[in-house]
Amino acid sequence: MQQKTIEYIPEQSLTVIYPVKEEFLNLAGSMQGGLICAALDNTFGHLCYLVTDKVPIATIDISTTFHRPIFLGDTLKTVARIQSKGKTTIHLIGEAFNNDNKLIATAVTNYIILPPSK
């Protein structure tokens, strides 16, 4: 997925945008939900990578709720925020918006901080 970072607030949040392309559409003509979830997961992972000083991380779980569709030519703006960060896990929340700043999806996730590779 083509992405562009818009804002990073250290130790707090990351905002990334993704263009809605034709190959991302489902039969109804809107962006497929799995790809919206993937965009959120990409943003979550990028934020975790930044706040852990680039140590290995992995998604434990992700739960996404869809609020409205987004269509071709629009831009999906994802905002990931850290809710809590421990020694081994990071809990995050996220939101996705369209160009009109209408809520498209929300998500919660947990990441595990893995031991550094040897």
C-alpha positions as CSV (number, residue, x, y, z in Angstrom):
1,M,0.0,0.0,0.0
2,Q,1.2,3.4,-0.9
3,Q,1.4,5.6,2.3
4,K,2.5,9.0,3.4
5,T,3.3,10.0,7.0
6,I,1.5,13.2,7.9
7,E,2.3,13.7,11.6
8,Y,4.3,11.9,14.3
9,I,4.0,13.0,17.9
10,P,6.8,11.1,19.7
11,E,5.7,8.4,22.2
12,Q,2.0,9.4,21.4
13,S,0.6,9.1,17.9
14,L,1.2,8.7,14.2
15,T,-1.0,9.9,11.3
16,V,-0.6,8.2,7.9
17,I,-2.7,8.6,4.7
18,Y,-3.4,6.0,2.0
19,P,-5.0,6.7,-1.4
20,V,-8.1,4.6,-2.2
21,K,-7.2,2.9,-5.5
22,E,-9.3,0.9,-7.9
23,E,-7.6,-2.4,-7.0
24,F,-8.7,-1.9,-3.3
25,L,-12.4,-1.9,-4.1
26,N,-14.9,-4.6,-3.4
27,L,-17.9,-5.5,-5.6
28,A,-20.0,-2.7,-4.0
29,G,-17.4,-0.1,-5.2
30,S,-16.0,0.8,-1.8
31,M,-12.6,0.0,-0.2
32,Q,-12.5,-3.6,1.0
33,G,-12.7,-3.8,4.8
34,G,-9.7,-6.1,5.1
35,L,-7.6,-3.4,3.4
36,I,-8.9,-0.7,5.7
37,C,-7.8,-3.0,8.6
38,A,-4.4,-3.6,6.9
39,A,-3.9,0.2,6.6
40,L,-4.7,0.6,10.3
41,D,-2.3,-2.3,11.2
42,N,0.4,-0.8,9.1
43,T,0.0,2.5,11.0
44,F,0.0,0.7,14.3
45,G,3.1,-1.2,13.4
46,H,5.0,1.8,12.2
47,L,4.2,3.7,15.5
48,C,5.3,0.7,17.6
49,Y,8.5,0.4,15.6
50,L,9.2,4.1,16.3
51,V,8.5,4.0,20.1
52,T,10.5,0.8,20.7
53,D,13.6,2.1,19.1
54,K,13.1,-0.3,16.2
55,V,13.2,-3.6,18.0
56,P,11.1,-6.4,16.6
57,I,7.4,-6.3,17.3
58,A,4.3,-8.4,16.2
59,T,0.6,-7.9,16.3
60,I,-1.1,-10.0,19.0
61,D,-4.7,-9.1,18.0
62,I,-6.6,-6.4,16.2
63,S,-10.4,-5.6,16.3
64,T,-11.8,-3.3,13.7
65,T,-15.3,-1.8,13.6
66,F,-16.5,-0.2,10.3
67,H,-18.7,2.8,10.4
68,R,-19.2,3.8,6.7
69,P,-17.7,3.1,3.3
70,I,-14.9,5.0,1.6
71,F,-14.7,5.2,-2.2
72,L,-12.3,5.4,-5.1
73,G,-10.4,8.7,-5.3
74,D,-10.7,9.4,-1.6
75,T,-7.9,9.3,0.9
76,L,-8.0,7.1,4.0
77,K,-6.4,9.0,6.9
78,T,-5.4,6.7,9.8
79,V,-4.5,7.9,13.2
80,A,-2.9,5.5,15.7
81,R,-2.5,6.4,19.4
82,I,-0.7,4.6,22.2
83,Q,-3.0,3.9,25.2
84,S,-0.4,2.1,27.2
85,K,3.1,0.7,26.8
86,G,4.7,-1.9,29.1
87,K,7.9,-3.9,28.9
88,T,6.5,-6.5,26.7
89,T,3.2,-5.2,25.2
90,I,1.8,-2.0,23.7
91,H,-2.0,-1.3,23.6
92,L,-3.1,1.1,20.8
93,I,-6.3,2.6,19.5
94,G,-6.9,3.9,16.0
95,E,-9.3,5.7,13.8
96,A,-9.7,6.0,10.0
97,F,-11.3,9.0,8.3
98,N,-12.2,10.1,4.7
99,N,-11.4,13.4,3.0
100,D,-14.4,15.0,4.7
101,N,-13.1,13.9,8.1
102,K,-16.0,11.4,8.5
103,L,-15.2,8.4,10.6
104,I,-14.7,5.3,8.4
105,A,-13.4,2.8,11.0
106,T,-12.1,2.4,14.5
107,A,-9.7,-0.3,15.8
108,V,-8.0,-1.5,19.0
109,T,-4.9,-3.7,19.0
110,N,-2.1,-5.1,21.1
111,Y,1.5,-5.6,20.0
112,I,4.2,-7.7,21.6
113,I,7.7,-6.4,21.9
114,L,10.0,-9.3,20.9
115,P,13.5,-9.9,22.2
116,P,16.1,-8.4,19.9
117,S,17.5,-10.7,17.2
118,K,20.9,-12.2,18.0
